[in-house]
Structures are given as structure tokens and as C-alpha cells.
Amino acid sequence: MTDLLPARLVQFNPLVGDIDGNRARIEARLEGQDQPSIWVFPELALCGYPPEDLLLRDDFIGRVDRALEELAHRSAEHWVIVGAPLRENGSLFNAACVLHQGQRVGFACKRLLPHYDVFDERRYFSPGSEPFIVEAGRRLGLLICEDLWQPEPAADLAAAGAEVLVCLNASPFDLHKASRRLEIARARAAETGCPVWYVNQVGGQDELVFDGASFVLDASGQRTAQLPSFIEAEAELIPEGSGWSGSRQDIEDLDEDATLYQALVLGVRDYVNKHRASGALVGLSGGIDSALTLVIAADALGPERLEAVLMPSRYTSQASVEDAALLCERLGVSSLELSIEPAFQALLETLGPEGEQDDLVCQNLQARIRGLLLMARSNHSGKLLLTTGNKSELAVGYATLYGDMAGGFAPLKDIFKTRVYQLARYRNRDREIIPERILDRPPSAELKADQKDSDSLPDYAVLDAILRLFIEEDCSLSEIVAQGFDADLVHDVVARVLGSEHKRRQAPPGVKTTERAFGRDRRYPITSGYKA
């Protein structure tokens, strides 16, 4: 039996497409590490996940190949297991490449290619067919993400003599994903009698957030090492007897609101930083959505990188102005006030009597003036404009194209309105940051006198319940009505959802937090004769 080497499982945050930068950051982990070790990095760590149609470019694959050669030269006596796209015999594979003593000593090809939800791997990759084991003190059987979710790949590795299952992952976050991963890994450990090393990507990539939360299970399914969620980290496994012992960190089990909040913060931070924006810009109305967006951005980037723009109109209440100013003061965020009244009046005069008498025109004009001003500030400052709409509003089209939907990133895009309030109260748990009056008063767009959201929409608790059933559970109208909802109301809500696809298709990306987010998850045609 060969002496065991220490192992390091690296929860890594790559930048998609930055092959040389990712390689350099992997090499930096190895520098100064004289003791030979097994290093495990996540799925496609060398190019970042998901690279999408970059994989169709020969020059992209060529750069990955060269980076693998350079990384192999730095491997020395280490065993480096890293995810990368690999072309062999004319086929492209999602591979776990093994580097040792300056050489590529082998690779495992992902066998099960997901083609559902946000995944589109069959568009790019060919499936592997053979189990692959690397001899590095123990027989390490390599799996890649989806391969763990079905019994066959792990069973084949065990039958071929694997003593440890090593799984490289780029598994995106949703609210219940971490518990499902653990359940699946425990099932594979029980079936094969093998320990499981589960190494996951961390970081934000467009709509997706990868939460990390990597772990190690012994053969009985007990966690012997656990890494935190939403930050880069390493687990060091120390040789002990015939196996390894991990340092299981005592990590607080986060509740749903805390988990969601951290996911949103990471999503905003990485989207802004990976685009090299100088900071972020938020249009602050004095309402709950913009307040929560500003607080998330402050936690993600620091208040010094933010600017809040207050844009009152003839319909803006004094309470909204006061609460917006108080929030900025509490956060230490700089603010600018730009009245939309002069532009609004000028446009009404330009449109003439018909425009001024049309209620919808007047409301949308105000939203679009604000969008125009915000984009001008974004151009001037180099800060990325964050839109503030939530999933409930986006679902039913309660938003203005080229107005409050204008911007670069939408943190609350996959957060229902009822959850917005929960997250705001979560953020206020230790001390009041978001003024309590914002949470207590009825929500309003303040685009006409005495306006409330309830003038146009049902109570958000009822609306969100219907939306969850229709959007996230694909229930039919009759199934929703059977759960006790008014039939006319259900028909109205569903008609609004189906009639607003053109708006959602033009919305900026936002953090995916549920299993059916708008965009990559839920894809409906814009032009459609379907009536629910």
C-alpha cells in the first residue's frame, strides 16, 4: 500500500473565459507548497463554468490546451486534478485532467451531460463512456458533477477498484440544492462503500451563483470536512491510517433568508467586479425594493462604491423622500437628487392634450424619464445600474420597458415580493438599517395621486402563491383554482404572466435563486397562441 499524500480540495471562483488568469490563480495555490499533495479543483475550473458558445471556438480550446500544458509543467510532485474542456479524436469532452511530474497522466470524461434547467451540455460535449481511476496513494475514481446524481458511474468506478470517489462540480445555487447534493452523495457512499470528496465551484457568473459548500464524506456518509458557502476556501485532508482526516469546520447552518441574502450579495459583487465596473448605481424611490437593492449592493461592494439617485415627482410622498435620505445616511452611501418634474412637464407639453389625458402614458413617461437619468449617471460615473424590480412584478408585467426595467443587473429578479419583505427584515435583524416605515406602509409606484400596488394587483401573499404554482410548479389553471383561489383572479394573473414575456425577454440578467427563474430556466415564446 502506497503512502498517502495530503489532499487539498479547492473551492475556486474562476472567471469564465479568463483562461490564463484562472491558470495563474491555480498555479499560485501550488507555489511554495513543497510537500507533494493531491490538489482537486472544480469542474471546468480552468475556463470557468458555464463557458457556453466559447466552447465552439477552436482558438478557445487551443488556449485551454496550452494552459493545461503550462499547468502540468508546474505540477512537480503534486497530483493536480482540474476540470477543463478537452478535445480528443475530434470530440470535445468535459474532462477532469490529471497532471503530475510535468505531464498529463490521464483524464476522466463526464459521462452524464445535463440538458435541463440551466444546463445545455449536450450542445457542446460528447459523453464519456469509461470509468477512470488515478493511482495517487489510493485508487481515486473521478466523477464530474451530474455523474454523481445517478448510481451507474459511481458503481462502475467501485467495480473497477476505486477506493475514493472524487467529484468535480460546477453546481449552481438554488435554495434547496445544498441539501439535495448531500443526500445524493450519501446515497453513492452507501452504494459503493467509498468516501466521497465533493468539490464545488463558488462565485457569480451572469444569472448563476455557485455556492461552494464543498464537503467530504466517509464511507458511512458522515461529513468529515465541510467548507463554507459563498466564499473561496480550501479543505485540507491529512493522511490518517488507511484514509484521510478532514477538519470539519463548525459552520453555522443558515436559514433560508440568510442563505438567499448571501447568494444575492455574492451575485451582485461578482457581476460588478467581473465586469470591472467602478461600482453600482441605484435609483432610490423610498420603497422596499430599491431599499433592499441598495443594502445588498452596500454589503456586496461597500458604500463608497455606490451612488443612490433620488428622482422625486409631483406624486412622490414626503415620507418616501425622507426614508430614502435616511437609508443613505445609515449606510453611508452618497446620494444625488434629480427632480423629474421639468422633463415630465416638457414631455407632456410635447405630446399635447391626448398624452396628458392618458393615465398609462403619464405613468410610463415618469418611469422612462427616471431610466434616462439613471443611464446618464451610469455613463458619467462608470457605475453599473442595478434595477430594483422583483419576480412578482416581472411575472405580471408590472414594470415599464425602458423605464424601471433599464439597467445592467437585477438582483431581485428571482425574488417574490413577499420574500423581499422577509429579506429586508432579515437585514434589519440586529439594528434598523431599512427604515421601518418603508416596511410598514403599503407599496406604491407613486406614479399618480394616492396610488397603491393593490389598485392594480391582488394582495402580494395571494399573488405570489398563484405565481409559484403556475411558474415554479407548472400547475394548470384548474389545479390552482382547486387549491382554493378565485377562478377569475387566477385567469387574470395567468393571462398577465403569458402576456408579459416580451418584457421579460428584454430584462437584464439577475441572480437565480429558485428552480424556475426567468431566463435560463423558464423559456417561453414571445409570439404564442397558447392560452392557459
C-alpha positions in Angstrom: 0.0 0.0 0.0 1.5 3.3 -1.1 2.0 6.1 1.5 -0.9 8.5 1.5 -0.4 12.1 0.3 -2.2 15.1 1.9 -5.1 16.4 -0.2 -6.4 19.9 -0.7 -9.9 20.4 -2.1 -10.0 23.9 -3.5 -13.4 25.7 -3.7 -12.4 28.0 -6.6 -14.0 31.2 -8.1 -13.0 31.3 -11.8 -13.8 34.0 -14.4 -15.3 32.4 -17.5 -13.1 32.8 -20.5 -10.1 34.1 -18.5 -8.0 31.0 -19.1 -4.6 32.5 -18.4 -5.9 34.3 -15.3 -7.5 31.1 -13.9 -4.4 29.1 -14.6 -2.3 31.7 -12.8 -4.5 31.6 -9.8 -4.3 27.8 -9.7 -0.5 28.0 -10.0 -0.4 30.5 -7.2 -2.1 27.8 -4.9 0.8 25.4 -5.7 3.6 27.9 -5.3 5.6 27.4 -2.1 3.9 24.0 -1.4 6.9 21.7 -1.2 5.1 18.7 0.3 3.6 16.6 -2.5 -0.1 16.7 -2.3 -3.3 15.9 -4.2 -5.0 19.1 -5.4 -8.6 19.0 -6.6 -10.2 21.9 -8.4 -13.8 22.2 -9.6 -15.4 21.2 -12.9 -14.1 23.3 -15.9 -12.1 25.4 -13.4 -9.5 26.3 -16.0 -12.0 28.1 -18.2 -14.9 28.8 -15.8 -18.4 27.4 -15.9 -20.5 27.7 -18.0 -18.4 28.8 -21.0 -21.4 28.4 -23.3 -20.6 29.1 -27.0 -17.0 29.9 -26.3 -16.7 26.1 -26.5 -17.4 26.3 -30.2 -14.3 28.3 -30.9 -11.2 26.4 -31.9 -9.0 29.2 -30.6 -10.6 29.0 -27.2 -10.0 25.2 -26.9 -6.4 25.8 -28.2 -5.8 28.3 -25.3 -7.2 25.8 -22.8 -4.8 23.1 -24.2 -1.8 25.4 -23.9 -2.8 26.4 -20.3 -3.0 22.7 -19.4 0.5 22.2 -20.7 1.8 25.1 -18.7 0.0 24.0 -15.5 1.3 20.5 -16.0 4.9 21.9 -16.0 4.2 23.4 -12.6 2.7 20.3 -11.1 6.1 18.9 -9.9 5.4 16.0 -7.4 1.8 17.1 -6.8 -1.1 15.4 -8.3 -3.3 18.2 -9.8 -6.9 17.3 -10.8 -8.5 20.1 -12.6 -11.6 20.5 -14.8 -11.2 21.6 -18.4 -12.7 21.1 -21.8 -10.6 18.6 -23.7 -10.6 17.7 -27.4 -9.7 14.1 -28.2 -10.1 12.3 -31.5 -12.3 15.0 -32.9 -14.7 15.1 -29.9 -14.9 17.6 -27.1 -15.3 16.3 -23.6 -16.0 17.9 -20.2 -12.9 16.4 -18.5 -11.1 16.0 -15.2 -7.5 16.2 -16.2 -4.8 14.7 -14.0 -1.4 16.4 -14.0 1.8 15.0 -12.4 5.5 15.5 -12.8 5.1 17.8 -15.8 2.8 15.5 -17.7 -0.9 14.9 -18.3 -1.1 11.4 -16.9 -4.8 10.9 -17.8 -8.3 12.3 -17.8 -11.8 11.3 -16.9 -14.7 12.4 -19.3 -18.0 13.4 -17.9 -20.5 10.6 -18.8 -23.8 12.2 -18.0 -24.4 15.5 -19.7 -27.3 17.5 -18.2 -29.7 19.1 -20.7 -32.3 20.6 -18.5 -33.0 23.7 -16.4 -29.9 25.9 -16.9 -27.8 23.2 -18.4 -27.1 22.7 -22.1 -24.0 20.5 -22.1 -25.2 18.2 -25.0 -24.9 21.2 -27.3 -21.1 21.2 -26.7 -19.8 17.9 -25.3 -19.6 14.3 -26.2 -20.3 11.9 -23.3 -17.5 9.8 -21.8 -18.1 6.1 -21.5 -15.3 4.5 -19.4 -14.6 4.8 -15.7 -11.2 6.4 -14.9 -9.1 5.8 -11.8 -5.9 7.6 -10.8 -3.4 5.9 -8.6 -2.3 8.6 -6.1 -1.7 6.7 -2.9 -5.2 5.3 -3.2 -7.3 4.5 -6.1 -9.2 7.7 -6.8 -12.3 7.3 -9.0 -13.1 10.6 -10.8 -16.6 11.8 -11.4 -17.9 15.1 -12.8 -21.0 16.7 -11.3 -24.0 15.0 -12.9 -22.2 11.7 -12.8 -22.8 11.6 -9.1 -26.5 12.1 -9.4 -27.1 8.7 -11.0 -25.9 5.4 -9.5 -24.2 3.9 -12.6 -21.0 6.0 -12.9 -20.1 5.6 -9.2 -20.9 1.9 -9.3 -18.7 1.4 -12.3 -15.8 3.1 -10.5 -16.3 0.9 -7.4 -16.4 -2.2 -9.6 -13.1 -1.1 -11.2 -11.5 -0.8 -7.8 -11.9 2.8 -6.8 -11.3 3.4 -3.1 -12.4 7.1 -3.0 -15.0 8.9 -5.2 -13.6 12.4 -6.2 -16.3 14.5 -7.7 -15.6 17.9 -9.5 -18.6 20.1 -9.6 -20.0 23.4 -11.0 -23.4 23.0 -9.3 -25.4 26.3 -9.3 -27.2 27.5 -6.3 -30.8 27.4 -5.6 -32.4 27.5 -2.2 -32.6 23.7 -1.7 -29.6 22.5 -3.7 -27.1 22.0 -0.9 -29.3 19.5 1.0 -30.0 17.6 -2.3 -26.3 17.3 -3.0 -25.6 15.9 0.4 -28.4 13.4 0.1 -27.1 12.2 -3.3 -23.5 11.9 -2.1 -24.6 9.9 0.9 -26.5 7.6 -1.4 -23.4 7.0 -3.5 -21.3 6.4 -0.4 -23.7 3.8 0.8 -24.0 2.1 -2.5 -20.2 1.8 -3.1 -18.7 1.8 0.3 -16.4 4.6 -0.8 -15.7 8.0 0.8 -16.8 11.0 -1.3 -14.8 14.2 -2.0 -17.2 16.8 -3.3 -15.5 19.9 -4.7 -17.8 22.7 -6.0 -17.2 26.0 -7.8 -18.0 29.2 -6.0 -18.9 32.7 -7.3 -21.3 34.6 -9.6 -21.5 34.1 -13.3 -24.2 36.1 -15.1 -27.5 34.8 -13.7 -25.9 31.9 -11.9 -24.4 31.8 -8.4 -22.2 28.9 -7.3 -22.3 28.5 -3.6 -19.4 26.2 -3.0 -20.4 24.3 0.2 -17.9 21.6 -0.7 -17.6 18.6 1.7 -16.1 15.2 2.3 -18.0 12.1 3.4 -16.5 9.0 4.9 -17.7 5.6 3.7 -20.6 5.7 6.2 -21.9 9.0 4.9 -20.7 11.1 7.8 -19.2 14.5 7.0 -15.5 14.7 7.9 -14.9 18.0 6.2 -17.1 20.9 5.3 -16.4 24.2 3.5 -18.5 27.4 3.9 -20.9 28.7 1.3 -20.4 31.7 -1.0 -16.6 32.2 -0.4 -13.4 30.7 -1.7 -11.9 28.1 0.7 -9.8 25.0 0.9 -10.2 21.8 2.8 -7.0 20.1 3.8 -7.2 16.3 4.3 -4.5 14.8 6.4 -3.3 11.2 6.0 -4.5 9.1 8.9 -4.3 5.3 9.0 -5.7 3.9 5.8 -7.5 7.2 4.8 -7.7 10.9 5.4 -9.0 13.0 8.2 -10.5 16.4 7.5 -11.0 19.5 9.6 -14.8 19.7 9.7 -15.4 23.4 10.2 -18.2 24.3 12.6 -20.2 26.2 10.0 -23.5 27.8 11.0 -26.4 26.2 9.3 -28.0 29.3 7.6 -31.8 29.7 7.5 -33.4 30.4 4.1 -33.4 34.2 4.4 -29.7 34.2 5.4 -28.8 31.8 2.6 -30.7 33.8 0.0 -29.2 37.1 1.2 -25.7 35.8 0.9 -26.4 34.5 -2.6 -27.7 37.9 -3.7 -24.7 39.7 -2.2 -22.2 37.3 -4.0 -24.2 37.6 -7.3 -24.0 41.4 -7.2 -20.4 41.6 -6.1 -19.1 39.2 -8.8 -21.2 40.7 -11.6 -20.0 44.2 -10.9 -16.4 43.2 -10.2 -16.0 40.7 -13.0 -17.3 43.4 -15.4 -14.7 45.8 -13.9 -17.3 48.5 -13.2 -16.2 51.2 -10.8 -19.2 50.5 -8.6 -23.0 50.4 -8.7 -25.8 52.9 -9.1 -29.4 52.5 -7.7 -32.4 54.6 -8.3 -33.8 55.0 -4.8 -37.6 55.6 -4.5 -38.2 55.3 -0.8 -39.9 51.9 -1.4 -39.0 48.5 -0.3 -37.5 47.1 -3.5 -35.0 49.8 -4.1 -34.1 50.0 -0.4 -33.3 46.2 -0.3 -31.3 46.5 -3.5 -29.2 49.4 -2.1 -28.5 47.5 1.1 -27.5 44.3 -0.8 -25.2 46.4 -3.0 -23.6 48.1 0.0 -22.9 44.8 1.6 -21.5 43.5 -1.7 -19.3 46.4 -2.7 -19.0 48.8 0.2 -20.9 52.1 0.4 -18.0 54.1 -1.1 -18.6 52.4 -4.4 -22.3 53.2 -4.6 -24.4 56.1 -5.6 -28.1 56.5 -4.9 -30.2 58.7 -7.1 -33.4 60.1 -5.8 -35.8 61.3 -8.5 -39.0 62.8 -7.0 -42.0 63.8 -8.9 -45.3 65.6 -8.2 -46.6 62.3 -6.9 -43.7 61.4 -4.6 -44.7 61.5 -1.0 -42.6 63.3 1.6 -42.3 60.0 3.5 -40.6 58.5 0.5 -38.1 61.3 0.2 -37.3 61.2 4.0 -36.9 57.5 4.1 -34.7 57.3 1.1 -32.4 60.0 2.6 -32.4 58.3 6.0 -31.4 55.0 4.4 -28.5 56.6 2.5 -27.3 58.3 5.8 -27.4 55.0 7.7 -25.4 53.2 5.0 -23.0 56.0 4.4 -23.9 56.0 0.6 -23.6 59.2 -1.4 -26.8 60.4 -2.9 -28.0 62.8 -5.6 -31.4 64.3 -6.1 -32.7 64.9 -9.6 -36.3 66.1 -9.9 -38.1 64.6 -12.9 -40.7 67.3 -12.9 -39.2 69.7 -15.5 -38.7 66.8 -18.0 -42.1 65.4 -17.3 -43.8 68.7 -17.9 -41.9 69.3 -21.1 -42.8 65.9 -22.5 -46.5 66.3 -21.6 -46.5 69.7 -23.5 -44.8 68.0 -26.4 -47.4 65.2 -26.5 -50.3 67.6 -26.2 -53.7 67.0 -24.6 -54.1 63.4 -25.6 -50.8 62.4 -23.9 -51.6 64.3 -20.7 -55.1 62.7 -20.5 -53.8 59.1 -20.9 -53.1 57.8 -17.5 -50.9 54.9 -18.7 -48.8 57.3 -20.9 -48.3 59.6 -17.9 -47.2 56.8 -15.6 -44.8 55.3 -18.1 -43.3 58.7 -19.0 -42.2 59.2 -15.4 -40.6 55.7 -15.3 -38.8 56.3 -18.6 -37.5 59.7 -17.5 -36.0 58.1 -14.5 -34.5 55.4 -16.6 -33.0 58.0 -18.9 -31.5 59.9 -16.0 -30.1 56.8 -14.3 -28.4 55.6 -17.5 -26.9 59.1 -18.0 -25.4 58.9 -14.4 -24.2 55.4 -15.2 -22.5 56.6 -18.4 -20.9 59.5 -16.5 -19.7 57.6 -13.4 -18.8 54.2 -14.9 -21.1 52.6 -12.3 -23.3 49.7 -13.2 -27.0 50.5 -12.9 -28.9 47.9 -10.8 -32.6 47.6 -11.5 -34.8 47.1 -8.5 -37.8 45.1 -9.7 -38.8 41.8 -8.1 -40.1 38.5 -9.5 -43.8 39.2 -8.7 -43.8 42.4 -10.7 -41.8 41.0 -13.6 -44.1 38.0 -13.7 -47.2 40.0 -14.3 -45.6 42.8 -16.3 -46.0 45.4 -13.6 -42.9 47.3 -14.9 -42.1 49.7 -17.6 -39.9 48.8 -20.5 -37.0 51.3 -20.9 -38.0 52.7 -17.6 -37.7 51.0 -14.3 -36.5 47.9 -16.2 -33.5 49.8 -17.6 -30.1 48.7 -16.2 -27.4 46.2 -16.2 -28.3 43.7 -13.5 -31.4 42.9 -11.5 -30.6 41.5 -8.0 -34.2 40.8 -7.1 -35.3 39.3 -10.4 -35.9 35.9 -8.9 -37.3 37.1 -5.5 -41.0 37.3 -5.0 -42.4 40.4 -3.3 -43.3 38.6 -0.1 -39.7 37.3 0.2 -38.4 40.9 -0.4 -40.1 41.9 2.9 -38.6 38.9 4.6 -35.1 39.7 3.4 -35.5 43.3 4.5 -36.5 42.2 8.0 -33.6 39.7 8.0 -31.2 42.5 7.2 -32.7 44.6 10.0 -32.3 41.7 12.5 -29.5 43.3 14.5 -30.3 47.0 14.0 -32.7 49.0 11.9 -31.0 49.9 8.6 -34.0 50.0 6.3 -36.4 52.4 7.9 -39.3 50.6 9.5 -41.8 52.9 7.8 -40.7 51.5 4.4 -41.7 48.0 5.6 -44.9 49.1 7.2 -46.6 51.4 4.6 -48.5 49.9 1.6 -46.2 49.6 -1.5 -46.8 52.1 -4.3 -45.2 53.0 -7.6 -46.2 56.7 -6.8 -46.8 57.4 -10.5 -50.2 59.0 -9.8 -52.1 60.5 -6.9 -52.8 58.2 -3.9 -51.6 55.1 -5.9 -51.1 51.8 -4.3 -50.0 48.5 -5.9 -53.2 47.0 -4.6 -55.1 49.2 -7.1 -53.7 47.0 -9.9 -52.7 43.8 -8.2 -54.1 41.4 -5.7 -52.5 41.1 -2.3 -48.9 40.0 -2.7 -49.4 37.0 -0.5 -52.2 35.7 -2.8 -50.4 36.8 -6.0 -47.1 35.1 -5.0 -48.9 31.9 -4.1 -50.6 31.8 -7.5 -47.4 32.7 -9.3 -45.4 29.9 -7.5 -48.0 27.3 -8.6 -48.1 28.5 -12.2 -44.4 29.3 -12.8 -42.5 27.1 -10.5 -44.7 24.0 -10.3 -46.3 24.3 -13.8 -49.8 23.8 -12.4 -52.8 24.3 -14.7 -55.5 26.8 -14.0 -57.9 24.2 -12.8 -55.3 22.8 -10.4 -54.6 26.3 -9.0 -58.3 27.0 -8.6 -58.7 23.6 -6.8 -56.4 24.9 -4.1 -58.9 27.5 -3.1 -58.1 30.5 -5.3 -60.8 32.6 -7.0 -61.1 31.4 -10.6 -61.4 34.8 -12.2 -58.4 36.0 -10.3 -56.3 33.0 -11.4 -57.3 33.6 -15.0 -56.3 37.2 -14.8 -52.9 36.5 -13.1 -52.0 33.8 -15.6 -53.1 36.0 -18.6 -50.8 38.7 -17.3 -47.9 36.3 -17.0 -48.3 34.9 -20.5 -48.8 38.4 -21.9 -45.6 39.8 -20.4 -43.0 37.5 -22.0 -41.8 40.3 -24.3 -40.9 42.4 -21.3 -39.0 39.6 -19.5 -37.1 38.8 -22.7 -35.7 42.4 -22.6 -35.0 42.5 -18.9 -31.4 42.5 -17.6 -30.0 39.3 -16.0 -30.4 38.7 -12.3 -29.5 36.2 -9.6 -31.1 32.8 -10.0 -32.3 31.6 -6.5 -35.2 29.2 -7.3 -35.5 26.2 -9.5 -37.5 28.1 -12.1 -36.0 31.5 -12.7 -37.0 33.7 -15.6 -34.3 33.5 -18.3 -32.1 30.4 -18.4 -34.7 28.2 -16.5 -38.1 29.2 -17.8 -38.1 29.8 -21.6 -41.5 30.6 -23.2 -42.0 32.0 -26.7 -42.8 35.7 -27.1 -45.1 35.1 -30.0 -47.6 32.4 -29.0 -51.2 31.5 -29.4 -51.2 29.4 -26.2 -53.9 30.4 -23.7 -53.8 28.7 -20.3 
